Each structure stands twice: as structure tokens, then as C-alpha cells.
Amino acid sequence: MPTYLLQWEAIGRAWAAGCTCYDLRGVHSASPRPEEPDYGVYDFKRKLGAELVSFIGEFDLVTHPRIHAAWRSLEQLVQGPAGWAIRLRTRLARNR
């Protein structure tokens, strides 16, 4: 599990720098089921004794409308194939 090592290294560096809190982020549900794709992330954090904190969300402050529009277009261009790949992986996993 290379992501465990990566997180432990980041936590160790944060601790050495004097941090007392490390934000793992990224859990979409307070109680995901094991068959859900994000369960591994949730389980990793649960094993560390992480505290679940809910935030209102993220918003863009647009200071350069043209650059923002270009970024959003690029974002949608990339996310389309990524979403297709995730759906394909999910279907293939169900058929095993």
C-alpha cells in the first residue's frame, strides 16, 4: 500500500515541523459500504482514528473570467474520459 507510506511520510514531516493537526480530506460519506470505490480511503482514515469533520464545500473566486473559463473547459475535457474509465472499471468489477 504505497499510499499508506506516502501519508505516513507526510504526517511525519508535518509533526517534525511542529504541526498538531493533519487534514487527510477526501471522504464523501460518513459510513461508506465496503463495495463502494472510496471505502479504502475511509478505512485507512478510520484505522488512524481520524475525526470526521464536515465542511460547507469549495467555491471559486473568479478574478480572471477568461482564464477561469479556459480552466473549466480543460477540466471538463479531462474529467469526461476519467468518468468513463471509472464507470468501465466499476462494471468490470461487478462482472467478476
Rosetta blueprint (number, residue, H / E / L):
1 M L
2 P H
3 T H
4 Y H
5 L H
6 L H
7 Q H
8 W H
9 E H
10 A H
11 I H
12 G H
13 R H
14 A H
15 W H
16 A H
17 A L
18 G L
19 C L
20 T L
21 C L
22 Y L
23 D L
24 L L
25 R L
26 G L
27 V L
28 H L
29 S L
30 A L
31 S L
32 P L
33 R L
34 P L
35 E L
36 E L
37 P L
38 D L
39 Y H
40 G H
41 V H
42 Y H
43 D H
44 F H
45 K H
46 R H
47 K H
48 L L
49 G L
50 A L
51 E L
52 L L
53 V L
54 S L
55 F L
56 I L
57 G L
58 E L
59 F L
60 D L
61 L L
62 V L
63 T L
64 H L
65 P H
66 R H
67 I H
68 H H
69 A H
70 A H
71 W H
72 R H
73 S H
74 L H
75 E H
76 Q H
77 L H
78 V H
79 Q H
80 G H
81 P H
82 A H
83 G H
84 W H
85 A H
86 I H
87 R H
88 L H
89 R H
90 T H
91 R H
92 L H
93 A H
94 R H
95 N L
96 R L
